[in-house]
Amino acid sequence: MKKIFAVSFISVGYFLNAQSISNSPYATYGIGDVKYDNTIETASMGGISTAYISDFTSSFNFANPANNSNFELTSIRLEATNENNYFKTNYNDTKSTKHSTYLSNIAIAFPLSPKVKMGLSYQPYSSKSYDIVHSTNYDTTDPNYSEGGYYTNRFKGSGTLNTAQAAVSYKIDQNFAVGLRANLYFGNLYDLNELRSYDKNGVANTEYINGYETKNSIKNFNFTLGGSYQSLNTRTDRKLTIGATATFGNTSNMTTDYTNSTYRYSDAAESVKALETVIEKKSTSSKNLLPLQASLGVGYGSENQWFVSGQLDYKKGEDISYFGKTFDFQDTYRISAGGWYLPNYNNFRNYFSRVIYRYGAFYERGNLKIDGNSINKFGISAGVMLPFKTSSITRMSGLEVGVELGKRGTLKNNLINQNFINLRIGFNFADRWFRKTLYN
């Protein structure tokens, strides 16, 4: 299996250029690149959300459902993400780039009462999409050795894991609030490894292909419980916020089907198998796809002017089957810091004084470890919320724009360094809906 890791990671130059949600070769293993809780608002602030209670009435916090004490309007969000990744490895000094654009968030939220708020959302949670071909000359000690012959080892992966959430928050009093989010994860993830043999002229030595396929069918349900404390000094308008979340209660299984077989393709696109002979087939189930997750954050700011927060996230390493074997991924830790600044919303002579400016940074120890190297990630982010002409301090609607720059991975041991620039754009339409019209 170590050879599979090495071959996949040093072959980044063979990635297909087709558009897809997943961009990173590090998405090859596990459940792919995780995209969840990556809304423009929080991503522009380095990912801080646990202690972030918006000062404005139009922003619903799904990451910590307790942080919606100030939410009073109906809000509809539509967001898209453009990812631009630049890969480099010391293996043959290989470089590669890949880009993709996808719909990253659809959400609607509304108040049920002054104390109870609710939100519904959809996001892609994770995705994988890769196609790598690596060629190796015959071993001269192999009895099938022929001069100039070679093997090809092809790795393919596809699929997206989506999530739908329903969140409810309850304001206990002026200081305390609690919230609960129900999370449904669904989708299929595929991995395929094919071995072929060719002579020196590129003609296949064998009529059949040997393929190892793993299919993970996921239908998982769990809960996220959140709590928050907010203390506002009405004399100075300064406030302190503390928040915490925990995700628990997996109620269903992930089914993994593993098949080792030989077959031919009946079409030029190599999408339809024919004359397949199964060598080995087995199925397993796991409840550890998305185990314990927890977050703790602290924030401080001046109401309607500025806010800054720090946050620590923890995620227990998940187990997942890959080519018939179970892999354990290490625990993940993430440290984030960020905030926002609003110059002066009452200055109607200067539009940019009414723009919300966001900033942040983060460092994450990844769950993947290869040859003793943790695949870590860090970055900086910034963004703006450009209010519409009809927007006001009590009805903040506008265009959200964010950018994130960072690095993932390492060049050690012929692994891959990934630099990325992620661009995000979206709309938040907010208004007071479902209210009764009064007549004199």
Phi and psi in degrees as a GROMACS rama.xvg file:
@    title "Ramachandran Plot"
@    xaxis  label "Phi"
@    yaxis  label "Psi"
@TYPE xy
-60.4722  -35.5316  LYS-2
-64.6758  -38.235  LYS-3
-62.6151  -42.426  ILE-4
-59.0882  -48.2604  PHE-5
-64.2063  -46.5636  ALA-6
-60.7678  -44.0563  VAL-7
-63.2371  -40.152  SER-8
-81.6739  -28.2362  PHE-9
-86.1424  -4.38648  ILE-10
-102.64  25.8468  SER-11
-60.7237  -27.9418  VAL-12
-64.9545  -13.7568  GLY-13
-97.1191  8.46898  TYR-14
-61.0221  139.655  PHE-15
-70.6493  151.53  LEU-16
-92.076  5.87882  ASN-17
-63.7553  145.516  ALA-18
-67.7143  141.473  GLN-19
-161.423  167.284  SER-20
-70.9322  -45.3753  ILE-21
-83.4092  136.162  SER-22
-119.183  -26.2505  ASN-23
-91.5342  141.22  SER-24
-64.3591  -21.6972  PRO-25
-72.7437  -6.41115  TYR-26
-80.1459  -4.72565  ALA-27
-59.2597  -34.2076  THR-28
-111.187  158.51  TYR-29
72.1186  -144.066  GLY-30
-99.397  13.536  ILE-31
94.1599  -166.296  GLY-32
-74.4621  121.601  ASP-33
-81.3597  127.274  VAL-34
-111.672  -10.5693  LYS-35
-66.3245  156.617  TYR-36
55.9482  34.8279  ASP-37
-117.121  44.8045  ASN-38
-68.0499  161.207  THR-39
-60.4317  -43.3082  ILE-40
-59.1333  -49.8819  GLU-41
-77.9404  -38.0774  THR-42
-62.4187  -35.7694  ALA-43
-68.6874  -16.7158  SER-44
-108.292  28.6424  MET-45
77.957  3.19293  GLY-46
100.684  3.49432  GLY-47
-70.1039  133.225  ILE-48
-154.735  -25.5375  SER-49
-65.0822  -37.0403  THR-50
-110.538  14.9415  ALA-51
-93.711  106.58  TYR-52
-109.236  111.011  ILE-53
-61.4338  138.748  SER-54
-74.8763  -11.882  ASP-55
-105.804  156.98  PHE-56
-85.2425  1.92839  THR-57
-112.926  4.37923  SER-58
-115.096  118.453  SER-59
-101.708  130.886  PHE-60
-99.0145  110.406  ASN-61
-84.5312  -31.3097  PHE-62
-62.0767  -44.7889  ALA-63
-121.424  98.0915  ASN-64
-65.3798  -8.78579  PRO-65
-77.9159  -16.8779  ALA-66
-90.7974  50.1351  ASN-67
-130.061  30.3781  ASN-68
-61.8477  -33.7202  SER-69
-91.6262  -3.54045  ASN-70
-74.0456  124.814  PHE-71
-132.978  -12.5238  GLU-72
-109.48  164.698  LEU-73
-81.5732  128.888  THR-74
-124.119  133.517  SER-75
-121.401  124.436  ILE-76
-117.514  134.632  ARG-77
-129.773  124.482  LEU-78
-137.243  147.463  GLU-79
-133.543  152.241  ALA-80
-127.131  137.543  THR-81
-116.117  117.836  ASN-82
-105.188  134.784  GLU-83
-129.573  114.904  ASN-84
-120.643  142.011  ASN-85
-128.701  114.171  TYR-86
-106.2  148.179  PHE-87
-149.508  140.018  LYS-88
-139.378  149.725  THR-89
-74.1153  -11.2035  ASN-90
-70.9337  110.024  TYR-91
56.5809  21.5386  ASN-92
51.3056  46.8114  ASP-93
-82.0186  138.1  THR-94
-130.655  149.969  LYS-95
-157.187  155.883  SER-96
-131.523  155.693  THR-97
-153.739  144.37  LYS-98
-134.273  150.589  HIS-99
-157.623  153.884  SER-100
-133.28  135.266  THR-101
-153.767  158.142  TYR-102
-74.6024  121.878  LEU-103
-110.485  -12.1485  SER-104
-164.996  131.777  ASN-105
-131.445  124.638  ILE-106
-148.739  147.368  ALA-107
-135.961  137.359  ILE-108
-141.239  150.794  ALA-109
-159.413  152.286  PHE-110
-82.3109  137.51  PRO-111
-92.4503  -27.602  LEU-112
-163.148  174.189  SER-113
-57.4646  -23.7533  PRO-114
-107.126  -20.1559  LYS-115
-114.558  126.195  VAL-116
-126.172  150.807  LYS-117
-139.132  146.53  MET-118
-143.037  148.065  GLY-119
-126.629  137.497  LEU-120
-150.896  160.563  SER-121
-133.816  136.401  TYR-122
-148.03  149.938  GLN-123
-70.2409  125.945  PRO-124
-81.7794  -47.4024  TYR-125
-155.623  164.909  SER-126
-157.135  154.773  SER-127
-140.099  139.925  LYS-128
-158.1  105.323  SER-129
-147.523  153.706  TYR-130
-149.485  105.229  ASP-131
-122.651  133.102  ILE-132
-121.946  123.389  VAL-133
-122.786  128.992  HIS-134
-104.845  141.205  SER-135
-137.176  130.532  THR-136
-65.867  152.869  ASN-137
-57.6095  145.316  TYR-138
-74.6493  126.208  ASP-139
-64.648  -16.193  THR-140
-88.6142  -5.09769  THR-141
-71.8236  131.779  ASP-142
-62.4438  -19.7142  PRO-143
-93.0816  12.4518  ASN-144
-62.8535  133.619  TYR-145
-138.327  138.244  SER-146
-58.2629  126.678  GLU-147
86.6008  -5.67647  GLY-148
-75.3153  163.414  GLY-149
-157.475  161.291  TYR-150
-103.852  152.382  TYR-151
-120.233  138.121  THR-152
-119.917  108.993  ASN-153
-107.479  130.587  ARG-154
-115.844  125.297  PHE-155
-128.845  145.928  LYS-156
-150.241  148.479  GLY-157
-158.691  167.545  SER-158
119.886  158.139  GLY-159
-135.733  137.239  THR-160
-103.986  116.467  LEU-161
-101.307  161.969  ASN-162
-138.845  139.215  THR-163
-121.006  136.712  ALA-164
-129.172  150.069  GLN-165
-128.254  120.224  ALA-166
-119.314  141.476  ALA-167
-133.214  134.709  VAL-168
-122.278  150.023  SER-169
-133.188  125.426  TYR-170
-90.1273  110.875  LYS-171
-72.5256  -50.5259  ILE-172
-153.694  -162.137  ASP-173
-67.1835  -18.1127  GLN-174
-110.028  -36.0309  ASN-175
-114.759  145.883  PHE-176
-150.262  154.348  ALA-177
-131.474  161.332  VAL-178
-154.822  157.017  GLY-179
-138.049  134.065  LEU-180
-123.379  128.197  ARG-181
-95.4169  130.568  ALA-182
-118.973  124.351  ASN-183
-113.478  122.805  LEU-184
-110.791  134.565  TYR-185
-151.965  145.435  PHE-186
150.672  175.254  GLY-187
-125.99  137.927  ASN-188
-122.292  131.115  LEU-189
-119.631  140.839  TYR-190
-134.162  136.62  ASP-191
-138.475  131.027  LEU-192
-120.335  120.027  ASN-193
-118.086  134.337  GLU-194
-111.285  130.885  LEU-195
-136.446  158.584  ARG-196
-128.54  136.087  SER-197
-132.582  153.593  TYR-198
-87.8765  -176.172  ASP-199
-65.3056  -19.1607  LYS-200
-92.7037  4.17189  ASN-201
81.1033  14.8003  GLY-202
-93.1939  132.136  VAL-203
-60.9518  133.365  ALA-204
-80.7333  -20.7746  ASN-205
-126.64  150.033  THR-206
-79.1303  -26.6912  GLU-207
-110.861  154.854  TYR-208
-102.143  139.78  ILE-209
-97.8018  117.414  ASN-210
-122.877  141.223  GLY-211
-119.75  112.875  TYR-212
-118.236  136.574  GLU-213
-121.82  128.311  THR-214
-121.722  121.257  LYS-215
-105.005  112.298  ASN-216
-99.1005  119.118  SER-217
-118.177  124.542  ILE-218
-139.69  97.2371  LYS-219
-125.527  144.909  ASN-220
-135.488  130.301  PHE-221
-150.183  -176.21  ASN-222
-128.145  150.389  PHE-223
-121.203  120.112  THR-224
-103.942  132.506  LEU-225
-130.057  153.122  GLY-226
-141.567  151.123  GLY-227
-147.798  152.206  SER-228
-129.953  132.801  TYR-229
-134.348  127.645  GLN-230
-121.549  118.447  SER-231
-113.443  124.401  LEU-232
-87.6613  105.309  ASN-233
-67.9991  -19.1424  THR-234
-76.1435  -38.4788  ARG-235
-107.775  -9.50876  THR-236
63.5654  18.1164  ASP-237
-89.4339  143.237  ARG-238
-136.746  150.107  LYS-239
-118.947  132.277  LEU-240
-127.266  143.178  THR-241
-133.97  133.333  ILE-242
-139.303  156.377  GLY-243
-151.471  146.464  ALA-244
-137.371  157.362  THR-245
-147.246  136.022  ALA-246
-110.459  130.217  THR-247
-156.009  174.946  PHE-248
80.5267  45.7995  GLY-249
-59.7412  129.329  ASN-250
-116.164  2.19111  THR-251
-146.82  174.143  SER-252
-107.011  159.872  ASN-253
-103.28  123.498  MET-254
-97.6779  127.711  THR-255
-114.403  120.017  THR-256
-106.005  123.031  ASP-257
-114.779  129.417  TYR-258
-133.469  127.51  THR-259
-112.257  117.802  ASN-260
-150.064  168.35  SER-261
-116.793  147.081  THR-262
-166.887  173.392  TYR-263
-122.39  162.849  ARG-264
-100.877  137.32  TYR-265
-97.3588  0.423811  SER-266
-135.483  159.286  ASP-267
-66.9572  -29.36  ALA-268
-77.4106  -6.10537  ALA-269
55.1797  53.2978  GLU-270
-119.029  -14.3721  SER-271
-119.177  119.76  VAL-272
-83.7358  149.305  LYS-273
-139.409  151.844  ALA-274
52.0561  46.5804  LEU-275
-80.8058  133.871  GLU-276
-117.923  118.702  THR-277
-83.937  124.114  VAL-278
-88.7563  -44.0524  ILE-279
-150.32  140.699  GLU-280
-147.095  132.641  LYS-281
-152.059  161.786  LYS-282
-134.658  137.371  SER-283
-132.076  163.644  THR-284
-132.328  152.367  SER-285
-143.835  146.881  SER-286
-109.629  7.52016  LYS-287
-106.161  23.8203  ASN-288
-62.6199  -49.4399  LEU-289
-129.876  80.5578  LEU-290
-80.2733  -140.199  PRO-291
-65.4085  132.851  LEU-292
-133.236  144.114  GLN-293
-148.698  154.228  ALA-294
-148.917  145.79  SER-295
-138.408  132.197  LEU-296
-140.967  153.52  GLY-297
-134.438  136.675  VAL-298
-138.167  158.475  GLY-299
-148.738  142.623  TYR-300
-170.769  -176.484  GLY-301
-116.828  125.778  SER-302
-57.7232  130.962  GLU-303
63.2051  15.8641  ASN-304
-129.123  -53.7085  GLN-305
-158.736  161.307  TRP-306
-157.521  143.051  PHE-307
-139.51  144.194  VAL-308
-148.637  152.589  SER-309
-122.56  149.674  GLY-310
-148.872  143.927  GLN-311
-123.576  124.669  LEU-312
-114.155  144.637  ASP-313
-133.59  136.955  TYR-314
-137.605  124.863  LYS-315
-70.2921  139.388  LYS-316
-62.0706  133.837  GLY-317
-91.3784  163.409  GLU-318
-108.872  139.901  ASP-319
-151.798  145.528  ILE-320
-86.2156  139.27  SER-321
-143.877  115.16  TYR-322
53.8265  43.1567  PHE-323
86.8884  -1.27401  GLY-324
-126.039  151.271  LYS-325
-93.4004  131.608  THR-326
-112.754  139.697  PHE-327
-103.605  127.479  ASP-328
-104.385  142.877  PHE-329
-73.1496  162.779  GLN-330
-64.147  146.711  ASP-331
-110.195  136.318  THR-332
-125.177  140.642  TYR-333
-137.433  131.778  ARG-334
-113.79  126.568  ILE-335
-128.99  150.051  SER-336
-146.576  141.825  ALA-337
177.327  -176.278  GLY-338
177.602  -162.329  GLY-339
-145.8  164.151  TRP-340
-145.028  131.218  TYR-341
-121.308  108.672  LEU-342
-56.2708  -60.7992  PRO-343
-168.338  99.6027  ASN-344
-70.0955  -18.9602  TYR-345
-85.4586  0.0796641  ASN-346
-88.6631  89.6512  ASN-347
-80.5171  -4.99216  PHE-348
-81.9459  -20.4087  ARG-349
-127.906  107.824  ASN-350
-59.3506  -40.7878  TYR-351
-71.3893  -11.5835  PHE-352
-74.2346  -18.0081  SER-353
-102.679  8.49176  ARG-354
-88.2359  138.137  VAL-355
-88.8273  124.259  ILE-356
-105.142  128.097  TYR-357
-115.156  153.743  ARG-358
-153.638  156.207  TYR-359
-179.614  172.53  GLY-360
-155.358  157.641  ALA-361
-153.491  158.191  PHE-362
-136.61  133.94  TYR-363
-133.442  125.9  GLU-364
-85.3082  115.223  ARG-365
-72.2846  166.85  GLY-366
-84.6765  -8.41258  ASN-367
-99.372  133.2  LEU-368
-131.313  122.349  LYS-369
-127.687  126.676  ILE-370
50.3357  39.6501  ASP-371
80.5565  2.6938  GLY-372
-107.402  119.907  ASN-373
-74.2543  134.899  SER-374
-87.9891  89.2977  ILE-375
-92.6302  168.126  ASN-376
-144.893  139.185  LYS-377
-147.976  159.248  PHE-378
-170.963  171.982  GLY-379
-125.095  156.833  ILE-380
-146.018  160.814  SER-381
-157.258  160.735  ALA-382
-172.523  171.036  GLY-383
-138.958  152.037  VAL-384
-115.137  110.209  MET-385
-93.4005  107.305  LEU-386
-69.6372  145.193  PRO-387
-68.5465  164.277  PHE-388
-61.5587  -35.1482  LYS-389
-86.8046  1.87013  THR-390
-74.2348  153.675  SER-391
-140.279  172.489  SER-392
-63.9193  -23.7902  ILE-393
-99.5271  -2.90967  THR-394
-145.327  73.5676  ARG-395
-84.8848  95.9606  MET-396
-110.943  149.254  SER-397
176.14  -174.52  GLY-398
-96.4222  124.292  LEU-399
-98.5787  130.486  GLU-400
-131.539  133.541  VAL-401
-142.316  155.389  GLY-402
-139.408  143.193  VAL-403
-136.005  127.159  GLU-404
-120.398  137.263  LEU-405
-170.045  -171.653  GLY-406
-141.66  144.885  LYS-407
-141.105  141.498  ARG-408
90.4207  -165.996  GLY-409
-155.261  159.981  THR-410
-92.3203  -4.55739  LEU-411
-64.9716  145.719  LYS-412
54.042  36.7061  ASN-413
60.3777  26.5424  ASN-414
-82.5824  -173.007  LEU-415
-115.35  132.61  ILE-416
-96.3621  126.687  ASN-417
-117.356  115.998  GLN-418
-100.878  141.015  ASN-419
-139.353  149.513  PHE-420
-130.7  113.449  ILE-421
-108.209  126.892  ASN-422
-110.606  137.69  LEU-423
-133.296  142.312  ARG-424
-145.5  142.605  ILE-425
-167.167  172.313  GLY-426
-123.018  142.649  PHE-427
-121.932  108.104  ASN-428
-98.6461  119.408  PHE-429
-130.529  137.706  ALA-430
-160.418  170.532  ASP-431
-93.6611  102.204  ARG-432
-102.132  171.406  TRP-433
56.6764  32.2864  PHE-434
-105.78  147.546  ARG-435
-77.5544  137.47  LYS-436
-86.2464  130.683  THR-437
-100.086  135.254  LEU-438
-117.834  142.41  TYR-439
